[in-house]
Structure formats: structure tokens, C-alpha cells
Amino acid sequence: MKVAVVGAGAAGCLVTRRLRAAGVEVELIEAGPSSISGGSASLDWLDVQAEPDRRWPDLRVTKADGLEPEPYLTGRGLGGGSSINGMVATLGPLDAYAEWPAVNADIEAAIERVRLVAPTTTVDPGPFGASVLGSPNSTGFSLAPAPLLAAHGQRSLSLIDGIEPTLRATASRLIVDGQRAVGVECDVKGSTQLVEADHTILCGGAIQTPALLLRSGVDNGEVGRGLADHPSRVITIELAADRQLPLGTIAPPITTIGRRDGIELLFMDHTGSDREGRQTAACLVVLMRPESTGSVSLGRSGEDEDEDETDATQRSGELDVHFRLLGDGDDQARLDGATGEAATWLSEIDGVDSASIQPGFGPVSHAAASCRLGTCLDPSGAVAGWEGISVMDSAALPGLPEAHPMLPTLVVTEVISAEWLRRHRVGNHRRS
Ligand SMILES: Cc1cc2nc3c(=O)[nH]c(=O)nc-3n(C[C@H](O)[C@H](O)[C@H](O)COP(=O)(O)OP(=O)(O)OC[C@H]3O[C@@H](n4cnc5c(N)ncnc54)[C@H](O)[C@@H]3O)c2cc1C
């Protein structure tokens, strides 16, 4: 059996690893660079994000109703987001996984297998993190060093170890015969290349995966629905001269976390310098259990706008990514309340000269849950109503996790890929 896997990000690398170990031939298609070089292993995300081709180009999203689209950062190339992200590796409350719909697997065993491919560590906090950890705290936030996907002073590469994409190309659409996918049409430096496959597995991430499905006319009414991200606000910190990170220090962006009832505080030791050359730090206040969700869809071309046409194949407009952050429930009030409280506390900490709340809010590049397991997807990741197409990535999460999404993405990928192997009777997953 030949399988085309689209996307060599965190999930695509795990799927490829599992399928190849079971003897499946995998064509791994990745749009970005297929090796890690130079700053890509650096702990400092500003180094890695500055690498050419490591960001998905021209991606714009609407973060909330009434706002204009603005740039949104996602990863591109081997490792995808895991090669440029903040490395914070959390699973969130473990009982949430037991409530995932349509899961036939032993979820605890899946979590243990993920821990093996993605081992975490903590590092010494920077001066701001150390001040926070050492300060009196009456806010109820529990403070701790952040678990990171790092090792030996570098970003951990164990996820991508031994994985090489076989085709550097952008998948432009699925080749569909009736209700069945039979391969992928790819753009290789402006030329079209067709990749035939018995099965296609999409691992393009929570925005590109539904985009590819919709552009191919593959829709079951749930594709793109439920997209979510964690809304956040920024508190800028001016540190006293003796608390600044020495210039040239290479350090992870986040080393310390605070948690309290669905809110996280991410303490960032260095975010740049002010006009006088003094290092600035920040605290990101993040709503980890937002109610609001959005969507990925294809807008209509101008002429079609008034028509009552719902067939996805008739839509020819631009990609429309809308997060609808803070649109529902008391999301806005909870985020604003926690931000005000955190700023007051931080301004009293020894070594902090000032703590100023920045206007506005934003997503934190934690896009997830746009092709949800249990509604859009069956337990093997198959797009309900279609054959030969599965989704195994952050899009497949059955909801936005109360965690940084990389590890939960690996858990859902582990669970779905095991079920896929079982159903397709491959390797030691064959039915007796
Ligand atoms: C700046 C930033 C900071 C983050 N910080 C954290 C953090 O600290 N902790 C955490 O847990 N999570 C963090 N995340 C989120 C985390 O990285 C993602 O949740 C995770 O990478 C999702 O994995 P994925 O495999 O679903 O998608 P991705 O890792 O995004 O991988 C998708 C891959 O598919 C490729 N691709 C997409 N479409 C196509 C196509 N049509 N053809 C060919 N290739 C394609 C892309 O190039 C990419 O390599 C962060 C993300 C960003 C961007």
C-alpha cells in the first residue's frame, strides 16, 4: 500500500514514523525546507523564525468580528511549528483525554508513547522568571518552571530524527474520483506533479488541512468548523538594570509558567530592547478554556455572493480564516480581569520597574480543532462520507486543549494512526 502524507510538521513526522515502522510505503510531501540547519535548533525562537522559508507565506486571519485580516504565524518545513515554536510542552488535565469521542485506543498508553518521542525538560529561568518565582504571591497562580521540548542546550529534534520528506512540493489539491481520493496534485516550483496514492493522510496543520480539503471539494459540513486558538493579552515589563538578560544570551522565550483556573501566565524573559537599549520582558496572559470558536472556509467569488449555492466545488474565493476570538460567553471579561490582576501583582515584584498592559488581544499560534475527531472524522481519521482521505494533525483535535497544543496533537495523531493501521490490517495491527 502506498500512502501520501501531506506535511512534515510535528504530526506528519509522527505518522510517517509509525507507518514506515509498520512497513507502509510513505511519500512525505512537504512545502518547506527538508533539513534543519543553522539557527533551527536554537533555543531562541527569534533566531529560528528569522530563517528563510520557515514561516507559511502570506497567511492572514481575522482574529475577531469587525477586524481586518492580519498576518498569522505558522511553521513550514521539516518539523513545521515544532521547529519554530516556544517549545512549551504541556498535556493539560489528563481526564480530558478520557472524554475524547470516538477513541478506541488505550489513551494512557498513547500518552506514554508520545512522552517517549517528545521528552521534556526544564531550564534555569532567566532573571525575570527568577524574580517571579522568588516573589511573594497572593494571586493564587501556581508558579513553576515550564516543561520544554529541549535537550543539551538546544531545541529537541527527537521528533524529526530520521525523517526525511521525499518530495519538496506544495500540495495544491487532492485528486478525487467520485467520493474517493486517489492521489495529490502538487506544485513543484511552478510545475504540476501528480502523486498517486492508495490513501492520503493530511498533516498540514489546523489551517492548511481544511483549506486543502475545501479547495478539493471535499466537505461534509464539518470541515473547517470549530477552529480555535487561545486568546491572550500582553503585559510589557521593564526590568531593573540588574535583572536584565546579558546581551547575546541564547535562551528559550518562556521558562516559567503560572496557572490558575483556566488562565496561564507565560513569563518571557526577553522580547527585545527599548530605545535606550534596555532589555524588555513580557507576561502573556492566556485564556486556556475559551468558549469562542471560528472557522476555516473558502469565501465566495464576488458574483456568487448572493446565490444560495452550498456546493464547495462551486466556491472559488480566497481562504477565509476567522477565529472569532472573545466572541462568546464571558471570554472577554475573564481575559481582561486576569490581565488586570496579573499586571497589578507584577508591578509590585522586586526587580520590575513597570508592568504595562498593551491594548488589544491576539491568538497565540495554537490553531487547532478545525476537522474534529468524532464529528468531521471517524476514529481512523477518515473524513466522514469520503474514502481514501484521513486527517492526522492539530486539525483533528476534538476541541482546543487546555494545554499548549503540540503534545495533545501528538496524542491525537498517535491514537488515530494506531486505529488506521488496525483498520488497514498493516504491521502488527492486523486483525486476527
Ligand atoms: C510561533 C509559534 C509558537 C508556538 N508555541 C508553542 C509552544 O510553545 N508549545 C506548543 O505546544 N505549541 C506551540 N505552538 C503550536 C504548535 O507548534 C502546533 O500546535 C503544532 O506544530 C501543530 O502540529 P501540526 O503537525 O498539526 O502542524 P504543523 O506543525 O504546522 O505542520 C504542518 C506542516 O505541513 C506543511 N504543509 C501545510 N500545507 C501543506 C501543503 N499544502 N503542501 C505541503 N506541505 C504543507 C507545513 O509546511 C508544515 O511543515 C506554536 C506555534 C507557533 C507557530
The ligand as an SDF file (V2000), in Angstrom:
LIG
                    3D

 53 58  0  0  0  0  0  0  0  0999 V2000
    5.3170   30.7840   16.8620 C   0  0  0  0  0  0  0  0  0  0  0  0
    4.6440   29.5540   17.4290 C   0  0  0  0  0  0  0  0  0  0  0  0
    4.7930   29.2640   18.7790 C   0  0  0  0  0  0  0  0  0  0  0  0
    4.1820   28.1250   19.3150 C   0  0  0  0  0  0  0  0  0  0  0  0
    4.4690   27.7710   20.6030 N   0  0  0  0  0  0  0  0  0  0  0  0
    4.0630   26.5680   21.0470 C   0  0  0  0  0  0  0  0  0  0  0  0
    4.5030   26.0740   22.3020 C   0  0  0  0  0  0  0  0  0  0  0  0
    5.3150   26.6860   22.9940 O   0  0  0  0  0  0  0  0  0  0  0  0
    4.0170   24.8630   22.7160 N   0  0  0  0  0  0  0  0  0  0  0  0
    3.1420   24.1300   21.9500 C   0  0  0  0  0  0  0  0  0  0  0  0
    2.7130   23.0570   22.3960 O   0  0  0  0  0  0  0  0  0  0  0  0
    2.7290   24.5710   20.7610 N   0  0  0  0  0  0  0  0  0  0  0  0
    3.1910   25.7460   20.2720 C   0  0  0  0  0  0  0  0  0  0  0  0
    2.8330   26.1540   19.0330 N   0  0  0  0  0  0  0  0  0  0  0  0
    1.8780   25.3450   18.2740 C   0  0  0  0  0  0  0  0  0  0  0  0
    2.4860   24.0350   17.7510 C   0  0  0  0  0  0  0  0  0  0  0  0
    3.7220   24.2760   17.1330 O   0  0  0  0  0  0  0  0  0  0  0  0
    1.4740   23.4080   16.7970 C   0  0  0  0  0  0  0  0  0  0  0  0
    0.3160   23.1010   17.5360 O   0  0  0  0  0  0  0  0  0  0  0  0
    1.9790   22.1350   16.1450 C   0  0  0  0  0  0  0  0  0  0  0  0
    3.1520   22.4030   15.4240 O   0  0  0  0  0  0  0  0  0  0  0  0
    0.8980   21.6030   15.2100 C   0  0  0  0  0  0  0  0  0  0  0  0
    1.4010   20.4790   14.5430 O   0  0  0  0  0  0  0  0  0  0  0  0
    0.8190   20.0310   13.1280 P   0  0  0  0  0  0  0  0  0  0  0  0
    1.6370   18.8710   12.7190 O   0  0  0  0  0  0  0  0  0  0  0  0
   -0.6500   19.9080   13.2200 O   0  0  0  0  0  0  0  0  0  0  0  0
    1.0860   21.2560   12.1330 O   0  0  0  0  0  0  0  0  0  0  0  0
    2.4480   21.9690   11.7750 P   0  0  0  0  0  0  0  0  0  0  0  0
    3.4960   21.7040   12.7910 O   0  0  0  0  0  0  0  0  0  0  0  0
    2.0800   23.3850   11.4850 O   0  0  0  0  0  0  0  0  0  0  0  0
    2.9330   21.2690   10.4440 O   0  0  0  0  0  0  0  0  0  0  0  0
    2.2790   21.3790    9.2080 C   0  0  0  0  0  0  0  0  0  0  0  0
    3.2850   21.1210    8.1110 C   0  0  0  0  0  0  0  0  0  0  0  0
    2.5820   20.8790    6.8990 O   0  0  0  0  0  0  0  0  0  0  0  0
    3.1840   21.6010    5.8470 C   0  0  0  0  0  0  0  0  0  0  0  0
    2.1220   21.8740    4.8720 N   0  0  0  0  0  0  0  0  0  0  0  0
    0.9450   22.5020    5.1090 C   0  0  0  0  0  0  0  0  0  0  0  0
    0.1920   22.5400    3.9940 N   0  0  0  0  0  0  0  0  0  0  0  0
    0.9230   21.9260    3.0470 C   0  0  0  0  0  0  0  0  0  0  0  0
    0.6800   21.6760    1.6610 C   0  0  0  0  0  0  0  0  0  0  0  0
   -0.4530   22.0670    1.0500 N   0  0  0  0  0  0  0  0  0  0  0  0
    1.6420   21.0300    0.9440 N   0  0  0  0  0  0  0  0  0  0  0  0
    2.8000   20.6310    1.5450 C   0  0  0  0  0  0  0  0  0  0  0  0
    3.0820   20.8550    2.8650 N   0  0  0  0  0  0  0  0  0  0  0  0
    2.1400   21.5020    3.5940 C   0  0  0  0  0  0  0  0  0  0  0  0
    3.7530   22.8510    6.5060 C   0  0  0  0  0  0  0  0  0  0  0  0
    4.8120   23.4040    5.7440 O   0  0  0  0  0  0  0  0  0  0  0  0
    4.2070   22.3210    7.8580 C   0  0  0  0  0  0  0  0  0  0  0  0
    5.5500   21.8620    7.8210 O   0  0  0  0  0  0  0  0  0  0  0  0
    3.3890   27.2930   18.4820 C   0  0  0  0  0  0  0  0  0  0  0  0
    3.2410   27.5860   17.1180 C   0  0  0  0  0  0  0  0  0  0  0  0
    3.8810   28.6960   16.5880 C   0  0  0  0  0  0  0  0  0  0  0  0
    3.7330   28.9720   15.1150 C   0  0  0  0  0  0  0  0  0  0  0  0
  1  2  1  0
  2  3  1  0
  2 52  2  0
  3  4  2  0
  4  5  1  0
  4 50  1  0
  5  6  2  0
  6  7  1  0
  6 13  1  0
  7  8  2  0
  7  9  1  0
  9 10  1  0
 10 11  2  0
 10 12  1  0
 12 13  2  0
 13 14  1  0
 14 15  1  0
 14 50  1  0
 15 16  1  0
 16 17  1  0
 16 18  1  0
 18 19  1  0
 18 20  1  0
 20 21  1  0
 20 22  1  0
 22 23  1  0
 23 24  1  0
 24 25  2  0
 24 26  1  0
 24 27  1  0
 27 28  1  0
 28 29  2  0
 28 30  1  0
 28 31  1  0
 31 32  1  0
 32 33  1  0
 33 34  1  0
 33 48  1  0
 34 35  1  0
 35 36  1  0
 35 46  1  0
 36 37  1  0
 36 45  1  0
 37 38  2  0
 38 39  1  0
 39 40  1  0
 39 45  2  0
 40 41  1  0
 40 42  2  0
 42 43  1  0
 43 44  2  0
 44 45  1  0
 46 47  1  0
 46 48  1  0
 48 49  1  0
 50 51  2  0
 51 52  1  0
 52 53  1  0
M  END
$$$$
